[in-house]
């Protein structure tokens, strides 16, 4: 029983409508929560796979770099680096996923080979360039995935707060309000019926 509630039919209809909307909202948000949990798991798995792959390629790239240094020396490698014409550009766009804006980050490399003359050039130099290009592409994709993961996690937290608020606070409150008004209206209806019956009996006696 809730005190301070005005027991009128208009108030009853209004609170019934609010209760229906709250239950519908809860149903939709609960469904969204389940979808977000599944999507979050998929994105987390893809992010972990991409991160492992990036670490592997990065390790291979630095391994090739060390071999290139041994083959041509630090100064030779530095000299060769000035003749490498490579430009890397990042393109960032947005897409909507479950009501969340997530970035799509792509790495685009533009180069103009051959980079240098064949003298004192090691195979490992070419391999190092190829590996680090791959690292840039993987890291850009990984960055997008990690941001997506964080934003989906935040959206899941917000959705869960709304679901819990509807389930624990709003729906029980409006359910109690509707019951309180209904009980009071029924009681008033019975009292009015008894009053009319008494008046009718009194009129019949007279």
Backbone as ProteinMPNN parsed JSONL, in Angstrom:
{"seq_chain_A": "XXXXXXXXXXXXXXXXXXXXXXXXXXXXXXXXXXXXXXXXXXXXXXXXXXXXXXXXXXXXXXXXXXXXXXXXXXXXXXXXXXXXXXXXXXXXXXXXXXXXXXXXXXXXXXXXXXXXXXXXXXXXXXXXXXXXXXXXXXXXXXXXXXXXXXXXXXXXXXXXXXXXXXXXXXXXXXXXXXXXXXXXXXXXXXXXXXXXXXXXXXXXXX", "coords_chain_A": {"N_chain_A": [[0.849, -1.193, 0.0], [0.593, 2.178, -0.911], [1.069, 5.351, 0.364], [-0.476, 8.596, -0.031], [-1.379, 8.521, -2.63], [-3.52, 9.514, -5.174], [-6.699, 8.367, -5.539], [-8.221, 7.938, -8.281], [-10.094, 7.23, -11.284], [-8.925, 8.208, -13.616], [-6.296, 8.593, -12.798], [-5.675, 5.977, -12.243], [-5.793, 4.791, -14.817], [-3.743, 6.225, -16.061], [-1.472, 5.432, -14.593], [-1.519, 2.692, -15.071], [-0.984, 2.654, -17.785], [1.615, 3.696, -17.74], [2.873, 1.635, -16.363], [2.627, -0.467, -18.198], [4.215, 0.535, -20.29], [6.666, 0.637, -18.946], [7.154, -2.083, -18.506], [7.317, -2.978, -21.162], [9.549, -1.512, -21.98], [11.441, -2.636, -20.283], [11.504, -5.254, -21.284], [12.529, -4.853, -23.886], [15.024, -3.66, -23.307], [16.203, -5.66, -21.813], [16.482, -7.609, -23.726], [18.257, -6.267, -25.406], [20.425, -6.143, -23.675], [21.183, -8.844, -23.513], [21.966, -9.271, -26.175], [24.091, -7.469, -26.353], [25.885, -8.591, -24.532], [26.535, -10.994, -25.826], [27.662, -9.94, -28.185], [29.761, -8.508, -27.124], [31.345, -10.538, -26.131], [32.1, -11.775, -28.546], [33.526, -9.703, -29.824], [35.567, -9.325, -27.964], [36.903, -11.759, -28.174], [37.752, -11.637, -30.851], [39.395, -9.394, -30.675], [41.384, -10.284, -28.927], [42.518, -12.319, -30.496], [43.486, -10.781, -32.642], [45.312, -9.182, -31.309], [47.197, -11.045, -30.412], [48.129, -11.899, -32.88], [49.245, -9.502, -33.828], [51.315, -9.104, -31.971], [52.896, -11.322, -32.581], [53.668, -10.813, -35.262], [54.985, -8.404, -34.825], [57.09, -9.217, -33.234], [58.419, -10.835, -35.078], [59.085, -8.873, -36.944], [60.898, -7.216, -35.534], [62.823, -9.126, -35.134], [63.72, -9.588, -37.749], [64.688, -7.031, -38.206], [66.882, -6.91, -36.474], [68.5, -8.831, -37.698], [68.915, -7.573, -40.126], [70.401, -5.388, -39.302], [72.717, -6.678, -38.472], [73.526, -7.644, -40.921], [73.971, -5.384, -42.669], [74.807, -3.37, -41.042], [74.396, -0.674, -38.62], [74.76, 1.953, -39.538], [74.713, 1.601, -42.266], [72.123, 0.662, -42.579], [70.708, 2.867, -41.68], [71.407, 4.699, -43.653], [70.244, 3.494, -45.876], [67.587, 3.8, -45.149], [66.903, 6.405, -45.769], [66.413, 6.383, -48.422], [64.097, 5.079, -48.764], [60.905, 5.299, -49.888], [58.152, 5.609, -48.459], [54.865, 6.106, -47.425], [52.491, 6.393, -44.871], [49.082, 6.329, -44.179], [46.291, 6.98, -42.083], [42.913, 6.143, -42.043], [39.887, 7.073, -40.638], [36.698, 6.128, -39.863], [33.199, 6.041, -38.93], [30.844, 3.752, -37.561], [27.571, 2.465, -36.787], [26.631, 0.383, -34.152], [24.45, -1.563, -32.511], [23.332, 0.742, -31.43], [25.59, 2.078, -30.7], [28.33, 4.145, -31.425], [31.052, 3.183, -33.24], [34.536, 3.129, -34.083], [36.081, 2.73, -37.31], [39.118, 1.892, -38.215], [41.593, 2.207, -40.561], [44.668, 1.334, -42.086], [46.638, 2.667, -44.571], [49.15, 2.116, -46.831], [51.423, 3.749, -48.898], [53.809, 3.371, -51.336], [56.876, 3.65, -53.271], [58.514, 1.531, -54.767], [61.49, 0.315, -56.625], [63.381, 0.691, -53.557], [66.092, 1.171, -53.095], [69.546, 0.805, -54.248], [71.052, -2.283, -55.389], [73.444, -2.891, -54.154], [75.116, -4.129, -51.321], [72.751, -4.701, -50.077], [70.575, -6.4, -47.978], [68.524, -9.319, -47.845], [67.017, -9.336, -45.559], [66.417, -6.7, -45.056], [64.403, -6.006, -46.877], [62.484, -7.806, -45.926], [62.087, -6.808, -43.363], [60.87, -4.345, -43.898], [58.463, -5.211, -45.084], [57.345, -6.673, -42.947], [56.984, -4.697, -40.95], [55.179, -3.053, -42.233], [52.989, -4.738, -42.233], [52.609, -4.853, -39.481], [51.731, -2.232, -38.915], [49.234, -2.239, -40.194], [47.91, -4.218, -38.737], [47.974, -3.128, -36.138], [46.447, -0.816, -36.425], [43.942, -1.913, -36.988], [43.63, -3.307, -34.584], [43.534, -1.22, -32.735], [41.06, -0.044, -33.411], [39.357, -2.167, -32.753], [39.76, -2.385, -29.978], [38.788, 0.071, -29.034], [36.15, -0.236, -29.822], [35.464, -2.37, -28.177], [35.64, -1.192, -25.617], [33.65, 0.788, -25.805], [31.335, -0.715, -26.267], [31.277, -2.115, -23.878], [30.792, -0.026, -22.054], [28.27, 0.76, -22.956], [26.874, -1.548, -22.354], [27.009, -1.487, -19.55], [25.481, 0.826, -19.04], [23.011, -0.031, -20.074], [22.459, -2.213, -18.39], [22.171, -0.887, -15.951], [19.823, 0.545, -16.465], [18.021, -1.57, -16.906], [18.088, -2.841, -14.397], [17.103, -0.748, -12.82], [14.486, -0.482, -13.808], [13.511, -3.05, -13.229], [13.874, -3.344, -10.435], [12.95, -0.993, -9.232], [11.115, 0.897, -10.704], [9.057, -0.704, -12.027], [8.05, -2.364, -9.846], [7.155, -0.21, -8.214], [5.136, 1.18, -9.751], [3.435, -0.967, -10.128], [2.551, -1.396, -7.504], [1.323, 1.061, -7.068], [-0.817, 0.958, -8.909], [-2.218, -1.212, -7.831], [-2.868, -0.166, -5.303], [-4.536, 2.017, -5.98], [-6.555, 0.659, -7.353], [-7.57, -1.0, -5.307], [-8.537, 0.941, -3.526], [-10.48, 2.224, -5.095], [-12.23, 0.072, -5.502], [-13.013, -0.325, -2.887], [-14.301, 2.112, -2.349], [-16.34, 1.849, -4.189], [-17.774, -0.302, -3.149], [-18.587, 0.81, -0.731], [-20.222, 2.885, -1.662], [-22.191, 1.378, -2.907], [-23.314, 0.031, -0.704], [-24.286, 2.232, 0.701], [-26.223, 3.217, -1.072], [-27.941, 1.049, -1.019], [-28.811, 1.09, 1.653], [-30.149, 3.543, 1.646], [-32.162, 3.006, -0.17], [-33.563, 0.971, 1.158], [-34.438, 2.408, 3.356], [-36.126, 4.248, 2.14], [-38.071, 2.523, 1.169], [-39.198, 1.603, 3.54], [-40.379, 3.844, 4.61]], "CA_chain_A": [[0.0, 0.0, 0.0], [1.384, 3.4, -1.027], [0.338, 6.514, 0.872], [-0.395, 9.815, -0.828], [-1.796, 8.283, -4.013], [-4.886, 9.97, -5.425], [-7.439, 7.238, -6.108], [-9.216, 8.294, -9.297], [-10.011, 6.358, -12.461], [-7.956, 8.804, -14.538], [-4.97, 8.297, -12.252], [-5.479, 4.536, -12.417], [-5.487, 4.541, -16.231], [-2.426, 6.794, -16.344], [-0.429, 4.587, -13.988], [-1.536, 1.41, -15.79], [-0.269, 2.884, -19.047], [3.035, 3.824, -17.403], [3.347, 0.3, -16.008], [2.764, -1.223, -19.454], [5.4, 1.063, -20.981], [7.851, 0.218, -18.187], [7.374, -3.512, -18.782], [7.792, -3.093, -22.544], [10.922, -1.017, -21.978], [12.279, -3.652, -19.631], [11.654, -6.378, -22.207], [13.435, -4.453, -24.969], [16.368, -3.442, -22.766], [16.744, -6.955, -21.408], [16.907, -8.248, -24.98], [19.464, -5.547, -25.828], [21.5, -6.552, -22.772], [21.634, -10.178, -23.925], [22.677, -9.12, -27.453], [25.357, -6.795, -26.059], [26.782, -9.558, -23.874], [27.032, -11.891, -26.876], [28.519, -9.169, -29.085], [30.965, -8.162, -26.371], [32.172, -11.746, -26.117], [32.664, -11.964, -29.893], [34.526, -8.654, -30.066], [36.708, -9.608, -27.077], [37.631, -12.881, -28.763], [38.415, -11.139, -32.062], [40.455, -8.481, -30.232], [42.466, -11.104, -28.385], [43.17, -12.976, -31.639], [44.208, -9.754, -33.391], [46.44, -8.743, -30.493], [48.206, -12.116, -30.477], [48.713, -11.857, -34.221], [50.079, -8.296, -33.906], [52.53, -9.354, -31.19], [53.709, -12.285, -33.318], [54.26, -10.122, -36.41], [55.909, -7.408, -34.288], [58.296, -9.955, -32.818], [59.113, -11.227, -36.306], [59.626, -7.656, -37.567], [62.111, -6.825, -34.805], [63.816, -10.16, -35.406], [64.293, -9.272, -39.066], [65.443, -5.791, -38.076], [68.172, -7.26, -35.869], [69.291, -9.531, -38.717], [69.304, -6.57, -41.123], [71.48, -4.607, -38.688], [73.917, -7.52, -38.528], [73.938, -7.82, -42.323], [74.452, -4.159, -43.325], [75.275, -2.422, -40.042], [73.448, 0.375, -38.255], [74.93, 3.104, -40.427], [74.246, 1.201, -43.597], [70.667, 0.592, -42.527], [70.227, 4.243, -41.582], [71.584, 5.283, -44.974], [69.21, 2.919, -46.75], [66.257, 4.27, -44.75], [66.622, 7.693, -46.41], [65.985, 6.172, -49.811], [62.816, 4.365, -48.77], [59.788, 6.235, -50.102], [56.926, 4.978, -47.966], [53.978, 6.96, -46.65], [51.382, 5.658, -44.258], [47.954, 7.184, -43.808], [45.205, 6.333, -41.35], [41.564, 6.631, -42.319], [38.993, 6.741, -39.527], [35.275, 6.35, -40.112], [32.349, 5.586, -37.831], [29.667, 2.937, -37.888], [26.687, 2.257, -35.642], [26.437, -1.011, -33.786], [23.603, -1.664, -31.326], [23.174, 2.071, -30.861], [26.89, 2.585, -30.262], [29.2, 4.586, -32.514], [32.368, 2.555, -33.114], [35.406, 3.571, -35.176], [36.694, 1.792, -38.249], [40.431, 2.472, -38.477], [42.324, 1.477, -41.593], [45.999, 1.841, -42.421], [46.925, 2.569, -46.007], [50.559, 2.403, -47.095], [51.768, 4.07, -50.286], [55.264, 3.374, -51.52], [57.369, 3.675, -54.65], [59.714, 0.687, -54.907], [62.484, -0.151, -55.637], [63.775, 1.72, -52.622], [67.532, 1.455, -53.075], [70.337, -0.01, -55.17], [71.272, -3.654, -54.94], [74.709, -3.082, -53.453], [75.119, -4.321, -49.87], [71.378, -4.777, -49.579], [70.258, -7.743, -47.483], [67.148, -9.806, -47.941], [66.33, -9.014, -44.309], [65.928, -5.32, -45.127], [63.079, -6.087, -47.52], [61.587, -8.517, -45.014], [61.772, -5.9, -42.263], [59.89, -3.381, -44.411], [57.184, -5.917, -45.268], [56.807, -7.028, -41.638], [56.511, -3.506, -40.248], [53.941, -2.637, -42.903], [51.947, -5.605, -41.687], [52.372, -4.446, -38.094], [50.912, -1.019, -38.939], [47.866, -2.614, -40.549], [47.329, -4.955, -37.615], [47.8, -2.237, -34.989], [45.311, 0.069, -36.69], [42.747, -2.735, -36.768], [43.558, -3.614, -33.153], [43.08, -0.002, -32.05], [39.623, 0.06, -33.645], [38.685, -3.214, -31.998], [39.82, -2.084, -28.548], [37.843, 1.16, -28.788], [34.824, -0.854, -29.941], [35.264, -3.179, -26.969], [35.393, -0.278, -24.491], [32.356, 1.465, -25.976], [30.281, -1.712, -26.06], [31.247, -2.403, -22.432], [30.119, 1.1, -21.414], [26.853, 0.678, -23.32], [26.321, -2.66, -21.574], [26.838, -0.993, -18.182], [24.314, 1.723, -19.028], [21.807, -0.847, -20.296], [22.211, -3.001, -17.184], [21.639, 0.023, -14.933], [18.427, 0.82, -16.803], [17.261, -2.802, -16.68], [17.966, -3.029, -12.945], [16.216, 0.296, -12.288], [13.114, -0.853, -14.162], [13.134, -4.29, -12.554], [13.899, -3.243, -8.967], [12.36, 0.239, -8.699], [9.967, 1.471, -11.385], [7.961, -1.658, -12.221], [7.391, -2.636, -8.552], [6.466, 0.989, -7.719], [3.885, 1.402, -10.479], [2.548, -2.098, -9.848], [1.95, -1.126, -6.194], [0.424, 2.205, -7.223], [-2.025, 0.468, -9.578], [-2.943, -2.046, -6.865], [-3.406, 0.709, -4.266], [-5.671, 2.764, -6.541], [-7.637, -0.31, -7.633], [-8.168, -1.41, -4.028], [-9.302, 2.069, -2.977], [-11.666, 2.412, -5.934], [-13.137, -1.029, -5.187], [-13.568, -0.059, -1.558], [-15.256, 3.205, -2.496], [-17.491, 1.326, -4.926], [-18.571, -1.107, -2.2], [-19.216, 1.728, 0.225], [-21.3, 3.581, -2.364], [-23.261, 0.401, -3.112], [-23.98, -0.176, 0.591], [-25.01, 3.454, 1.016], [-27.423, 3.229, -1.912], [-28.828, -0.02, -0.528], [-29.419, 1.574, 2.893], [-31.097, 4.594, 1.287], [-33.305, 2.341, -0.824], [-34.316, 0.276, 2.206], [-35.082, 3.427, 4.186], [-37.226, 4.793, 1.36], [-39.129, 1.488, 1.11], [-39.824, 1.528, 4.853], [-41.251, 5.01, 4.733]], "C_chain_A": [[0.885, 1.243, 0.0], [0.53, 4.585, -0.591], [0.491, 7.687, -0.088], [-0.794, 9.656, -2.273], [-3.256, 8.693, -4.165], [-5.64, 8.878, -6.173], [-8.551, 7.725, -7.027], [-9.04, 7.361, -10.49], [-8.992, 6.891, -13.474], [-6.527, 8.494, -14.091], [-4.641, 6.816, -12.407], [-5.087, 4.208, -13.855], [-4.088, 5.046, -16.593], [-1.3, 5.916, -15.806], [-0.381, 3.196, -14.62], [-0.762, 1.527, -17.102], [1.231, 2.984, -18.801], [3.631, 2.461, -17.062], [3.556, -0.564, -17.252], [4.014, -0.78, -20.211], [6.691, 0.635, -20.274], [8.174, -1.25, -18.447], [7.868, -3.734, -20.21], [9.244, -2.624, -22.657], [11.883, -2.007, -21.362], [12.547, -4.825, -20.571], [12.652, -6.056, -23.318], [14.869, -4.289, -24.467], [17.017, -4.749, -22.324], [17.234, -7.738, -22.627], [18.197, -7.597, -25.501], [20.652, -5.954, -24.964], [22.068, -7.905, -23.192], [22.442, -10.104, -25.226], [24.041, -8.484, -27.23], [26.366, -7.748, -25.42], [27.384, -10.502, -24.912], [28.016, -11.171, -27.801], [29.838, -8.824, -28.406], [31.914, -9.357, -26.308], [32.847, -11.988, -27.462], [33.767, -10.968, -30.181], [35.768, -8.895, -29.213], [37.558, -10.738, -27.637], [38.401, -12.44, -30.013], [39.578, -10.217, -31.711], [41.652, -9.256, -29.713], [43.243, -11.792, -29.51], [44.026, -11.979, -32.421], [45.444, -9.289, -32.623], [47.564, -9.777, -30.508], [48.927, -12.092, -31.832], [49.653, -10.662, -34.369], [51.387, -8.495, -33.152], [53.469, -10.306, -31.922], [54.431, -11.599, -34.483], [55.276, -9.081, -35.943], [57.221, -8.062, -33.849], [59.117, -10.369, -34.036], [59.77, -10.013, -36.973], [60.911, -7.216, -36.875], [63.219, -7.86, -34.973], [64.504, -9.93, -36.732], [65.135, -8.004, -39.027], [66.836, -6.062, -37.483], [69.086, -7.952, -36.887], [69.767, -8.554, -39.796], [70.445, -5.706, -40.595], [72.788, -5.379, -38.742], [74.459, -7.586, -39.952], [74.569, -6.554, -42.916], [74.983, -3.118, -42.335], [74.262, -1.316, -39.78], [73.541, 1.565, -39.207], [74.433, 2.799, -41.828], [72.728, 1.167, -43.652], [70.059, 1.994, -42.447], [70.319, 4.938, -42.935], [70.521, 4.793, -45.945], [67.831, 3.482, -46.436], [65.888, 5.585, -45.427], [66.125, 7.527, -47.844], [64.657, 5.43, -49.909], [61.681, 5.381, -48.851], [58.474, 5.553, -49.735], [56.142, 5.997, -47.148], [52.812, 6.142, -46.128], [50.301, 6.64, -43.819], [46.896, 6.353, -43.091], [43.877, 6.969, -41.754], [40.643, 6.142, -41.205], [37.569, 7.106, -39.907], [34.489, 5.784, -38.929], [31.231, 4.702, -38.373], [28.858, 2.716, -36.618], [26.504, 0.764, -35.402], [25.696, -1.076, -32.465], [23.453, -0.313, -30.616], [24.459, 2.717, -30.403], [27.704, 2.978, -31.493], [30.594, 4.002, -32.293], [33.228, 2.94, -34.321], [35.855, 2.416, -36.066], [38.005, 2.436, -38.688], [41.172, 1.595, -39.484], [43.652, 2.156, -41.879], [46.258, 1.613, -43.907], [48.362, 3.015, -46.259], [50.774, 2.639, -48.586], [53.282, 4.123, -50.409], [55.61, 3.34, -53.007], [58.658, 2.849, -54.749], [60.241, 0.735, -56.344], [63.022, 1.001, -54.801], [65.244, 2.129, -52.747], [68.252, 0.526, -54.034], [70.624, -1.373, -54.564], [72.54, -3.855, -54.142], [74.539, -3.136, -51.951], [73.708, -4.334, -49.284], [71.072, -6.224, -49.201], [68.788, -8.059, -47.71], [66.348, -9.394, -46.708], [65.816, -7.579, -44.276], [64.533, -5.301, -45.746], [62.064, -6.746, -46.598], [61.16, -7.622, -43.857], [60.716, -4.883, -42.684], [58.513, -4.02, -44.528], [56.53, -6.209, -43.921], [56.25, -5.81, -40.909], [55.288, -2.892, -40.92], [52.769, -3.46, -42.387], [51.594, -5.242, -40.262], [51.473, -3.216, -38.042], [49.448, -1.335, -39.25], [47.172, -3.33, -39.387], [47.052, -4.041, -36.422], [46.634, -1.27, -35.19], [43.991, -0.678, -36.488], [42.535, -3.052, -35.299], [43.061, -2.41, -32.364], [41.573, 0.177, -32.201], [38.838, -0.949, -32.828], [38.655, -2.909, -30.497], [38.871, -0.949, -28.172], [36.414, 0.634, -28.847], [34.493, -1.643, -28.684], [34.913, -2.295, -25.78], [34.011, 0.372, -24.595], [31.188, 0.505, -25.788], [30.146, -2.05, -24.574], [30.529, -1.282, -21.677], [28.624, 1.089, -21.707], [26.167, -0.448, -22.555], [26.083, -2.228, -20.131], [25.619, -0.085, -18.075], [23.015, 0.938, -19.165], [21.46, -1.646, -19.052], [21.67, -2.134, -16.056], [20.162, 0.324, -15.187], [17.536, -0.39, -16.528], [17.033, -3.019, -15.184], [17.03, -2.003, -12.325], [14.756, -0.031, -12.584], [12.638, -2.056, -13.358], [12.968, -4.107, -11.042], [13.13, -2.047, -8.419], [11.04, 0.592, -9.393], [8.789, 0.511, -11.539], [7.29, -2.022, -10.902], [6.602, -1.429, -8.028], [5.125, 1.18, -8.417], [2.911, 0.241, -10.318], [1.822, -1.881, -8.516], [0.975, 0.043, -6.265], [-0.895, 1.77, -7.847], [-2.863, -0.367, -8.614], [-3.599, -1.179, -5.786], [-4.636, 1.461, -4.768], [-6.843, 1.833, -6.801], [-8.345, -0.718, -6.354], [-9.039, -0.3, -3.439], [-10.57, 2.322, -3.773], [-12.688, 1.311, -5.677], [-13.813, -0.807, -3.841], [-14.607, 1.053, -1.605], [-16.512, 2.742, -3.217], [-18.391, 0.503, -4.016], [-19.299, -0.212, -1.202], [-20.389, 2.46, -0.409], [-22.492, 2.648, -2.586], [-24.041, 0.171, -1.823], [-24.809, 1.042, 0.979], [-26.308, 3.547, 0.226], [-28.439, 2.194, -1.437], [-29.55, 0.425, 0.733], [-30.469, 2.643, 2.608], [-32.349, 4.011, 0.679], [-34.187, 1.648, 0.209], [-35.089, 1.263, 3.072], [-36.278, 4.035, 3.468], [-38.389, 3.805, 1.287], [-39.899, 1.395, 2.418], [-40.806, 2.691, 5.036], [-42.445, 4.902, 3.783]], "O_chain_A": [[1.81, 1.355, 0.804], [-0.572, 4.8, -1.096], [1.452, 7.764, -0.853], [-0.574, 10.564, -3.075], [-4.115, 8.277, -3.389], [-5.277, 8.508, -7.29], [-9.689, 7.903, -6.594], [-7.974, 6.777, -10.683], [-8.282, 6.114, -14.113], [-5.663, 8.174, -14.908], [-3.497, 6.441, -12.664], [-4.157, 3.435, -14.086], [-3.347, 4.393, -17.328], [-0.299, 5.688, -16.486], [0.687, 2.588, -14.694], [0.001, 0.637, -17.479], [2.028, 2.427, -19.556], [4.768, 2.168, -17.434], [4.539, -1.299, -17.349], [4.776, -1.608, -20.711], [7.685, 0.311, -20.925], [9.34, -1.615, -18.592], [8.734, -4.577, -20.445], [10.06, -3.247, -23.335], [12.997, -2.199, -21.849], [13.669, -5.327, -20.649], [13.51, -6.874, -23.653], [15.815, -4.726, -25.122], [18.23, -4.923, -22.445], [18.25, -8.431, -22.575], [19.105, -8.281, -25.973], [21.766, -6.094, -25.469], [23.284, -8.093, -23.223], [23.462, -10.777, -25.372], [25.032, -8.896, -27.833], [27.555, -7.709, -25.735], [28.584, -10.78, -24.89], [29.062, -11.714, -28.156], [30.897, -8.846, -29.034], [33.13, -9.204, -26.419], [34.02, -12.36, -27.518], [34.816, -11.327, -30.715], [36.891, -8.697, -29.677], [38.787, -10.685, -27.584], [39.555, -12.822, -30.209], [40.622, -10.249, -32.363], [42.797, -8.927, -30.021], [44.473, -11.843, -29.482], [45.15, -12.29, -32.814], [46.493, -9.034, -33.215], [48.739, -9.425, -30.606], [50.146, -12.242, -31.916], [50.726, -10.782, -34.959], [52.449, -8.102, -33.634], [54.687, -10.13, -31.893], [55.634, -11.773, -34.672], [56.31, -8.891, -36.584], [58.307, -7.526, -34.068], [60.345, -10.272, -34.035], [60.877, -10.113, -37.502], [61.895, -6.882, -37.535], [64.403, -7.523, -34.958], [65.723, -10.059, -36.839], [66.153, -7.898, -39.711], [67.834, -5.507, -37.941], [70.289, -7.692, -36.933], [70.875, -8.683, -40.316], [71.347, -5.334, -41.344], [73.842, -4.809, -39.024], [75.67, -7.584, -40.174], [75.593, -6.639, -43.593], [75.545, -2.101, -42.744], [73.385, -1.051, -40.602], [72.523, 2.115, -39.628], [73.814, 3.637, -42.484], [72.12, 1.586, -44.637], [69.031, 2.272, -43.065], [69.415, 5.679, -43.319], [69.969, 5.564, -46.73], [66.997, 3.628, -47.33], [64.709, 5.863, -45.642], [65.494, 8.425, -48.402], [64.154, 5.182, -51.005], [61.53, 6.224, -47.966], [57.782, 4.997, -50.588], [56.7, 6.668, -46.28], [52.23, 5.319, -46.836], [50.581, 7.648, -43.171], [46.639, 5.198, -43.433], [43.75, 8.192, -41.797], [40.621, 4.957, -40.873], [37.275, 8.256, -40.232], [35.049, 5.134, -38.047], [30.748, 4.887, -39.49], [29.394, 2.771, -35.511], [26.257, -0.008, -36.328], [26.231, -0.697, -31.423], [23.446, -0.232, -29.388], [24.437, 3.783, -29.787], [27.761, 2.239, -32.475], [31.241, 4.289, -31.286], [32.725, 3.062, -35.437], [35.987, 1.278, -35.618], [38.004, 3.408, -39.443], [41.35, 0.396, -39.272], [43.75, 3.383, -41.912], [46.111, 0.503, -44.418], [48.742, 4.143, -45.942], [50.362, 1.835, -49.423], [53.95, 4.842, -49.666], [54.775, 3.049, -53.864], [59.756, 3.404, -54.807], [59.5, 1.164, -57.229], [63.111, 2.137, -55.268], [65.595, 3.289, -52.531], [67.665, -0.415, -54.568], [70.454, -1.579, -53.363], [72.702, -4.897, -53.506], [73.883, -2.272, -51.369], [73.516, -4.008, -48.113], [71.279, -7.147, -49.989], [67.937, -7.171, -47.758], [65.148, -9.135, -46.797], [64.875, -7.278, -43.542], [63.611, -4.675, -45.224], [60.921, -6.299, -46.499], [60.009, -7.668, -43.421], [59.786, -4.592, -41.932], [57.513, -3.432, -44.115], [55.324, -6.024, -43.755], [55.172, -5.876, -40.319], [54.454, -2.279, -40.253], [51.688, -2.928, -42.136], [50.43, -5.308, -39.866], [50.557, -3.153, -37.223], [48.539, -0.768, -38.643], [46.002, -3.079, -39.094], [46.016, -4.165, -35.77], [45.919, -0.944, -34.242], [43.049, -0.149, -35.897], [41.402, -3.068, -34.818], [42.265, -2.554, -31.436], [40.886, 0.511, -31.237], [37.785, -0.631, -32.277], [37.648, -3.147, -29.829], [38.227, -0.992, -27.124], [35.571, 1.006, -28.031], [33.367, -1.589, -28.188], [33.997, -2.607, -25.021], [33.294, 0.491, -23.602], [30.164, 0.875, -25.213], [29.039, -2.247, -24.073], [29.748, -1.551, -20.765], [27.808, 1.37, -20.83], [25.01, -0.316, -22.154], [25.054, -2.572, -19.549], [24.823, -0.206, -17.145], [22.04, 1.205, -18.463], [20.287, -1.748, -18.693], [20.814, -2.575, -15.288], [19.353, 0.355, -14.26], [16.439, -0.256, -15.987], [15.924, -3.339, -14.757], [16.257, -2.324, -11.422], [13.891, 0.122, -11.721], [11.509, -2.082, -12.866], [12.038, -4.647, -10.443], [12.699, -2.07, -7.267], [9.982, 0.59, -8.765], [7.654, 0.863, -11.22], [6.062, -1.996, -10.83], [5.518, -1.59, -7.467], [4.095, 1.325, -7.759], [1.697, 0.439, -10.364], [0.626, -2.148, -8.408], [-0.069, 0.03, -5.613], [-1.966, 2.158, -7.38], [-4.087, -0.241, -8.587], [-4.742, -1.421, -5.398], [-5.652, 1.537, -4.077], [-7.99, 2.172, -6.509], [-9.574, -0.778, -6.312], [-10.127, -0.554, -2.922], [-11.621, 2.603, -3.196], [-13.888, 1.582, -5.637], [-15.006, -1.06, -3.671], [-15.663, 0.953, -0.981], [-17.617, 3.184, -2.9], [-19.616, 0.593, -4.094], [-20.463, -0.439, -0.872], [-21.429, 2.638, 0.223], [-23.646, 3.059, -2.471], [-25.271, 0.122, -1.834], [-25.906, 0.905, 1.522], [-27.355, 3.904, 0.766], [-29.646, 2.438, -1.453], [-30.747, 0.182, 0.887], [-31.533, 2.665, 3.226], [-33.46, 4.456, 0.967], [-35.414, 1.73, 0.142], [-36.226, 1.01, 3.472], [-37.311, 4.307, 4.08], [-39.553, 4.204, 1.338], [-41.104, 1.14, 2.419], [-41.911, 2.521, 5.551], [-43.289, 5.797, 3.749]]}, "name": "protein", "num_of_chains": 1, "seq": "XXXXXXXXXXXXXXXXXXXXXXXXXXXXXXXXXXXXXXXXXXXXXXXXXXXXXXXXXXXXXXXXXXXXXXXXXXXXXXXXXXXXXXXXXXXXXXXXXXXXXXXXXXXXXXXXXXXXXXXXXXXXXXXXXXXXXXXXXXXXXXXXXXXXXXXXXXXXXXXXXXXXXXXXXXXXXXXXXXXXXXXXXXXXXXXXXXXXXXXXXXXXXX"}
